[in-house]
Amino acid sequence: MDRRLWWFLGAGLVVTLLVAGVLSGFASGEPDGLERISIDHGFADSAQDHALNDSPLADYTVEGIENDRASTAIAGIIGAVITLVVATGLLYGVRYLGKRRATDE
């Protein structure tokens, strides 16, 4: 790969991790759009927890970390890394299938 592409990808990774790790700590604690509507229309109390409510990254936090800002930052970084790994796997999978299909024809 071209050296400029590696610099671009590296810079993109650094920016992604900074946004996920640093800026996520400044996210508003106020209800998001759907939660605000449910409060405004009076049906927020009828909400039930979903099946993944006890998962390790539920509520954008990491279980076992007491500092809320650090917990949110770590959850953001973990989420960004998981997304990167899944996207890279899909990219290579599609690339592999494309090459395989080209050789079969």
Stockholm file with secondary structure:
# STOCKHOLM 1.0

chainA/1-105         MDRRLWWFLGAGLVVTLLVAGVLSGFASGEPDGLERISIDHGFADSAQDHALNDSPLADYTVEGIENDRASTAIAGIIGAVITLVVATGLLYGVRYLGKRRATDE
#=GR chainA/1-105 SS CCHHHHHHHHHHHHHHHHHHHTGGGGCCCSCCHHHHHHHHTTCGGGCCCCTTTTSTTGGGCCTTCCCHHHHHHHHHHHHHHHHHHHHHHHHHHHHHHHHHHHHHC
#=GC SS_cons         CCHHHHHHHHHHHHHHHHHHHTGGGGCCCSCCHHHHHHHHTTCGGGCCCCTTTTSTTGGGCCTTCCCHHHHHHHHHHHHHHHHHHHHHHHHHHHHHHHHHHHHHC
//
